[in-house]
Amino acid sequence: MRYIIFVVLFLLNIIHAAKSHLDLSWAQGSTKNRSNRDVSCKESLEYRNDNICCLNCPAGTYVKKPCLSASEKGVCESCEFDTYTEHDNGLKKCLSCSKCRIDQETTEKCTSTQNTKCKCKQGSFCLPDQACEVCKKCSRCKEDEETVKGCTDISNTDCRKRSSSGSSISVTFIVMPLIAMLVCILSFVYWTKSKPSKRAVTSRSPREMVKICMGDSEEVIEERQNAQNTKIDDSSQLQPFLEQNYVERESPRRLVPLNGEESLKKTFDFFEEMDVHYHNRFFRFIGLSDNSIKSTESLFPEDRVYELLKIWMEKEGLKADFNSLIEALIYLDQRKSAENIVTKAVSNGYYKYVDE
C-alpha cells in the first residue's frame, strides 16, 4: 500500500514540474512577442529589423544588410543604373526609374536620388490637380474671342469674348463706306445736271460711279480671285504662275524632304501658323475648289487646315511639293508664317535646304 502511495506522489510531482515548465515557456514567448510588438522606431530616421531599430540608409542607396545592434546602420549599397531612392530609407532594393510617355518630353533625367521628370509636349497640357493619364490638346480661341493667357504644359488656353470696342470699329467700317457712297452719288447727280454734254461721264450708271469712288467691293475682289484660281487650277500651271509673280521678289531657298511623302504630311500641323483670315485665299491659290473649301467649314481652324492640305496632297499626287505651299504663303504676304513653318520643318528633321 505504501508503495502505491509513493508512486502516486512521484507522478504528481512530475506532472507539477512539467506544468511549471510549460507556464514558464509560454510566459517567455509572450514576453518576447510583446517586446517585438512594443518596438517603436523613429519615423524617417530608422527602420525595423526583427525586434531592433536600424538607422536608415541615405538617398541614392538601399539596405543590402540590416544592422545587428539597435541604432546602428547596416550595410548600404548604391542604387544601380535606372533605379533610385529620393529619401533616407530602409528599402531592400531601389525603385525603378519612370519612362516619359509618347505624348510627353523629358525635362530631367533619372538619377540615383531623383526619378525622371516629364511634361506634356508643346501644344498639350495636363492640369496639376488631376491624374495625367494622357496630355490634352490645347484649345484655340474662337474668332470672336481673344487670348488672355496662352496654353502651357500645366494649363489650357484662357480665352474671353472680345470687348465691345471691336463692335464699334466694325460699325465704323460699315458706316464710313456708306457715307462715301452717298457723297459719290450726290456728286454724280450734280455732275450730270451741271454738265450733261460729258458723254463719257453720263454714260456711266450710278453703280459704276460708286465703284469708281469706292474701288472694287469684296465681291468683285472675290470674283477676280476665283477667276484667277480657275486659270491655275491645273497644278501643272501653278509653278509657272508663281515664277511669273516672283520676278521682282526674292525666291526662297528650296527644301528637299528627308523622308519623302511622310515628311510632307508631318508638316501639315505647322500650317496652323497661318492667319485664319487668309485660309480661303490660300487654299484657292493652291488650286482647291470652293466646294472642297466649304465642305470643311464646320471644323475647328487647325483641323480644317490639316484636312484641306490632305485633300490638296491627294489631288496633286506625286507633284505635291512643300516648296509650293511656302511660295504661296509668301505671295499672299504671309512671309512671317512661311518662315516659321520652314524653321519648324527643318528643326524637326523633316526637310533640309538643297544647298546644305
C-alpha positions as CSV (number, residue, x, y, z in Angstrom):
1,M,0.0,0.0,0.0
2,R,2.8,2.3,0.9
3,Y,4.5,1.6,-2.4
4,I,1.3,2.6,-4.3
5,I,1.1,5.9,-2.4
6,F,4.7,6.6,-3.1
7,V,4.3,6.0,-6.8
8,V,1.2,8.3,-6.9
9,L,3.0,11.1,-5.2
10,F,6.0,10.7,-7.5
11,L,3.8,11.0,-10.6
12,L,2.0,14.1,-9.2
13,N,5.4,15.8,-8.7
14,I,6.4,15.0,-12.3
15,I,3.1,16.5,-13.6
16,H,3.5,19.6,-11.5
17,A,7.1,20.2,-12.7
18,A,6.1,19.7,-16.4
19,K,3.2,22.2,-15.9
20,S,5.6,24.8,-14.3
21,H,8.0,24.4,-17.2
22,L,5.2,24.9,-19.8
23,D,4.0,28.0,-18.0
24,L,7.5,29.5,-17.9
25,S,8.0,28.8,-21.7
26,W,4.6,30.4,-22.5
27,A,5.5,33.4,-20.4
28,Q,8.9,33.8,-22.1
29,G,7.3,33.6,-25.5
30,S,4.6,36.1,-24.6
31,T,7.3,38.5,-23.3
32,K,9.3,38.1,-26.5
33,N,6.3,38.7,-28.8
34,R,5.2,41.6,-26.7
35,S,8.7,43.1,-26.9
36,N,8.6,42.7,-30.7
37,R,5.2,44.5,-30.9
38,D,6.4,47.2,-28.5
39,V,9.4,48.2,-30.6
40,S,8.8,51.7,-32.0
41,C,11.3,53.1,-34.5
42,K,11.8,56.8,-35.2
43,E,9.9,57.8,-38.3
44,S,12.1,58.9,-41.3
45,L,15.3,58.1,-39.2
46,E,15.1,54.3,-38.5
47,Y,13.6,51.1,-39.9
48,R,12.6,48.0,-38.0
49,N,14.6,44.7,-38.3
50,D,13.1,42.0,-36.1
51,N,13.0,43.5,-32.6
52,I,15.6,46.3,-33.1
53,C,15.6,49.6,-34.9
54,C,18.4,50.3,-37.5
55,L,19.4,53.7,-38.9
56,N,18.1,54.5,-42.5
57,C,20.4,54.3,-45.5
58,P,20.8,57.7,-47.3
59,A,19.1,58.7,-50.5
60,G,20.6,57.0,-53.6
61,T,21.2,53.8,-51.7
62,Y,19.3,50.8,-50.2
63,V,19.8,48.3,-47.3
64,K,21.9,45.4,-48.5
65,K,22.3,44.0,-45.0
66,P,20.4,45.3,-41.9
67,C,22.2,46.2,-38.6
68,L,22.8,43.7,-35.8
69,S,22.6,46.1,-33.0
70,A,20.0,48.8,-32.3
71,S,20.5,52.4,-33.5
72,E,23.3,51.3,-35.9
73,K,23.5,51.5,-39.6
74,G,23.6,48.3,-41.6
75,V,25.3,47.8,-45.0
76,C,24.1,50.4,-47.6
77,E,24.6,49.8,-51.3
78,S,24.3,52.4,-54.1
79,C,21.4,52.2,-56.5
80,E,22.2,50.5,-59.8
81,F,21.6,52.3,-63.2
82,D,18.0,53.2,-63.9
83,T,17.0,52.9,-60.3
84,Y,16.7,55.5,-57.5
85,T,15.7,56.4,-53.9
86,E,14.8,60.0,-53.3
87,H,14.9,59.9,-49.4
88,D,16.7,58.2,-46.5
89,N,15.1,54.7,-46.4
90,G,15.1,51.2,-45.1
91,L,14.2,49.6,-48.5
92,K,15.6,46.3,-49.6
93,K,16.0,47.5,-53.2
94,C,15.9,50.7,-55.2
95,L,12.9,51.9,-57.1
96,S,12.8,51.6,-61.0
97,C,13.0,54.9,-62.9
98,S,9.9,56.0,-64.7
99,K,9.7,56.5,-68.5
100,C,8.0,59.5,-70.2
101,R,5.0,58.7,-72.4
102,I,5.0,59.3,-76.1
103,D,2.9,62.5,-75.6
104,Q,5.5,63.8,-73.1
105,E,9.0,65.1,-73.2
106,T,11.8,64.6,-70.6
107,T,12.7,67.7,-68.5
108,E,15.1,66.0,-66.1
109,K,16.7,62.6,-66.5
110,C,16.6,59.9,-63.7
111,T,19.5,59.9,-61.2
112,S,20.2,57.7,-58.2
113,T,18.4,60.3,-56.0
114,Q,15.7,61.5,-58.3
115,N,13.0,60.0,-60.6
116,T,12.6,61.0,-64.2
117,K,10.6,64.3,-64.6
118,C,8.3,64.7,-67.6
119,K,6.0,67.3,-69.0
120,C,3.4,67.4,-71.8
121,K,4.8,68.3,-75.3
122,Q,4.2,71.7,-76.8
123,G,0.6,72.2,-77.7
124,S,-0.8,69.9,-75.0
125,F,-1.3,70.1,-71.2
126,C,-2.3,68.3,-68.0
127,L,-3.8,70.0,-65.0
128,P,-1.6,69.6,-61.9
129,D,-4.6,68.7,-59.7
130,Q,-5.7,65.8,-61.9
131,A,-4.1,62.4,-62.8
132,C,-2.2,62.9,-66.0
133,E,-3.0,59.7,-67.9
134,V,-2.9,61.5,-71.2
135,C,-2.0,65.0,-72.3
136,K,-4.9,67.0,-73.7
137,K,-4.6,69.2,-76.8
138,C,-4.6,72.9,-76.1
139,S,-7.7,74.8,-77.2
140,R,-7.7,77.6,-79.7
141,C,-9.7,80.8,-79.1
142,K,-12.7,81.3,-81.5
143,E,-12.8,84.2,-84.0
144,D,-14.9,86.3,-81.6
145,E,-12.6,85.6,-78.7
146,E,-9.2,86.9,-77.7
147,T,-6.4,85.0,-75.8
148,V,-6.0,86.1,-72.2
149,K,-3.2,83.5,-71.4
150,G,-1.5,81.1,-73.7
151,C,-1.5,77.3,-73.2
152,T,1.3,75.8,-71.0
153,D,2.1,72.2,-70.1
154,I,0.0,72.6,-67.0
155,S,-2.8,74.9,-68.1
156,N,-5.2,75.2,-71.1
157,T,-5.6,78.4,-73.2
158,D,-7.6,81.1,-71.4
159,C,-10.0,82.9,-73.8
160,R,-12.6,85.7,-73.4
161,K,-15.1,87.4,-75.6
162,R,-13.7,90.4,-77.5
163,S,-14.6,93.8,-76.0
164,S,-17.3,96.0,-77.3
165,S,-14.7,98.3,-78.8
166,G,-14.4,95.8,-81.6
167,S,-18.1,96.2,-82.4
168,S,-17.7,99.9,-82.6
169,I,-14.8,99.5,-85.0
170,S,-16.9,97.2,-87.2
171,V,-19.7,99.8,-87.2
172,T,-17.2,102.4,-88.3
173,F,-16.1,100.2,-91.2
174,I,-19.7,99.8,-92.3
175,V,-20.9,103.4,-91.8
176,M,-17.8,105.2,-93.4
177,P,-18.2,103.4,-96.8
178,L,-21.9,104.2,-96.8
179,I,-21.1,107.9,-96.3
180,A,-18.6,107.8,-99.1
181,M,-21.1,106.1,-101.4
182,L,-23.7,108.8,-100.6
183,V,-21.1,111.5,-101.4
184,C,-20.3,109.8,-104.7
185,I,-24.0,109.5,-105.7
186,L,-24.6,113.2,-104.9
187,S,-21.5,114.2,-106.8
188,F,-22.7,112.1,-109.8
189,V,-26.2,113.7,-109.7
190,Y,-24.6,117.2,-109.5
191,W,-22.2,116.4,-112.3
192,T,-24.8,115.0,-114.7
193,K,-27.1,118.0,-114.2
194,S,-24.4,120.7,-114.5
195,K,-22.5,119.1,-117.4
196,P,-24.8,116.9,-119.5
197,S,-22.6,117.2,-122.5
198,K,-19.9,114.9,-121.0
199,R,-20.9,111.7,-122.6
200,A,-18.0,109.8,-121.1
201,V,-19.5,110.7,-117.7
202,T,-23.2,110.4,-118.4
203,S,-22.8,107.0,-120.0
204,R,-21.9,105.6,-116.6
205,S,-24.6,104.2,-114.3
206,P,-24.7,105.3,-110.6
207,R,-23.4,101.9,-109.6
208,E,-20.4,102.3,-111.8
209,M,-19.7,105.7,-110.3
210,V,-19.9,104.3,-106.8
211,K,-17.3,101.7,-107.9
212,I,-15.0,104.4,-109.2
213,C,-15.3,106.2,-105.8
214,M,-15.1,103.2,-103.6
215,G,-12.9,100.9,-105.6
216,D,-13.6,97.2,-106.0
217,S,-16.0,95.7,-103.5
218,E,-15.2,92.5,-101.6
219,E,-17.5,90.6,-104.0
220,V,-15.6,91.9,-107.0
221,I,-12.3,91.0,-105.5
222,E,-13.6,87.6,-104.6
223,E,-14.8,87.0,-108.2
224,R,-11.5,88.2,-109.6
225,Q,-9.6,85.8,-107.2
226,N,-11.9,82.9,-108.2
227,A,-11.3,83.6,-111.9
228,Q,-7.6,83.7,-111.3
229,N,-7.7,80.4,-109.3
230,T,-9.7,78.8,-112.1
231,K,-6.8,79.6,-114.5
232,I,-4.2,78.0,-112.2
233,D,-6.5,75.1,-111.0
234,D,-4.4,72.7,-113.1
235,S,-1.3,72.0,-110.8
236,S,0.9,72.0,-113.9
237,Q,0.3,75.7,-114.2
238,L,1.0,76.6,-110.6
239,Q,4.8,76.7,-110.8
240,P,4.9,79.0,-113.9
241,F,2.4,81.2,-112.3
242,L,4.5,81.5,-109.1
243,E,7.6,82.2,-111.2
244,Q,5.8,84.9,-113.1
245,N,4.8,86.7,-109.9
246,Y,8.2,86.3,-108.3
247,V,10.2,88.2,-110.9
248,E,10.6,91.2,-108.6
249,R,10.6,89.1,-105.3
250,E,13.4,87.2,-103.6
251,S,12.9,83.5,-104.2
252,P,13.0,81.4,-101.0
253,R,15.7,78.7,-100.7
254,R,14.5,75.3,-101.9
255,L,14.0,72.4,-99.5
256,V,14.0,68.7,-100.0
257,P,12.2,66.1,-97.8
258,L,14.3,63.7,-95.7
259,N,11.6,61.0,-95.7
260,G,9.6,61.5,-98.9
261,E,5.8,61.9,-98.7
262,E,5.9,61.2,-94.9
263,S,7.9,64.4,-94.4
264,L,5.3,66.5,-96.2
265,K,2.4,65.0,-94.1
266,K,4.2,65.8,-90.9
267,T,4.5,69.5,-91.8
268,F,0.7,69.9,-92.1
269,D,0.3,70.7,-88.4
270,F,2.7,73.6,-88.8
271,F,0.3,75.4,-91.2
272,E,-1.9,76.3,-88.2
273,E,0.5,79.2,-88.0
274,M,-1.4,80.9,-90.9
275,D,-3.7,83.8,-90.2
276,V,-7.2,82.4,-90.2
277,H,-8.4,85.3,-92.4
278,Y,-6.1,84.1,-95.2
279,H,-7.3,80.4,-95.2
280,N,-9.8,80.6,-98.1
281,R,-7.4,82.7,-100.3
282,F,-4.5,80.3,-99.6
283,F,-6.4,77.2,-100.4
284,R,-7.9,78.7,-103.6
285,F,-4.5,79.8,-104.5
286,I,-3.0,76.3,-104.3
287,G,-5.8,75.0,-106.5
288,L,-8.6,73.7,-104.2
289,S,-12.2,74.2,-105.4
290,D,-14.7,76.3,-103.4
291,N,-16.8,73.1,-102.8
292,S,-13.8,71.4,-101.1
293,I,-13.1,74.5,-99.0
294,K,-16.8,74.9,-97.9
295,S,-17.0,71.2,-97.0
296,T,-14.7,71.8,-94.1
297,E,-16.3,75.0,-92.7
298,S,-17.7,73.1,-89.6
299,L,-14.3,72.0,-88.4
300,F,-12.0,73.8,-86.0
301,P,-9.4,76.0,-87.8
302,E,-6.5,73.7,-87.1
303,D,-8.4,70.6,-88.1
304,R,-9.7,72.4,-91.2
305,V,-6.2,73.3,-92.3
306,Y,-5.0,69.8,-91.9
307,E,-7.9,68.3,-93.8
308,L,-7.7,70.7,-96.7
309,L,-3.9,70.0,-97.0
310,K,-4.7,66.3,-97.2
311,I,-7.2,67.0,-100.0
312,W,-4.6,69.1,-101.8
313,M,-2.0,66.3,-101.4
314,E,-4.3,63.7,-102.8
315,K,-5.2,66.0,-105.7
316,E,-1.5,66.8,-106.5
317,G,-0.3,63.2,-106.1
318,L,3.5,63.0,-106.8
319,K,3.6,66.7,-107.7
320,A,2.7,67.8,-104.2
321,D,5.6,70.0,-103.1
322,F,6.2,71.7,-99.7
323,N,8.0,74.5,-101.6
324,S,4.8,75.4,-103.5
325,L,3.0,75.8,-100.2
326,I,5.7,78.1,-98.8
327,E,5.8,80.2,-102.0
328,A,2.0,80.6,-102.0
329,L,2.2,82.0,-98.4
330,I,4.9,84.4,-99.4
331,Y,2.9,85.6,-102.4
332,L,0.0,86.3,-100.1
333,D,2.3,88.4,-97.9
334,Q,2.4,85.8,-95.2
335,R,6.2,85.7,-95.1
336,K,6.4,85.5,-91.3
337,S,4.2,82.4,-91.2
338,A,6.2,80.9,-94.1
339,E,9.5,81.4,-92.3
340,N,8.1,79.9,-89.0
341,I,6.8,76.9,-90.8
342,V,10.1,76.4,-92.7
343,T,12.0,76.7,-89.4
344,K,9.9,74.0,-87.7
345,A,10.1,71.7,-90.7
346,V,13.9,71.9,-90.7
347,S,14.4,71.8,-86.9
348,N,12.2,68.7,-86.7
349,G,14.3,66.9,-89.3
350,Y,11.5,66.7,-91.9
351,Y,13.3,68.9,-94.6
352,K,16.7,70.3,-95.4
353,Y,17.9,73.0,-97.7
354,V,19.1,71.9,-101.1
355,D,22.4,73.8,-100.8
356,E,23.3,72.2,-97.4
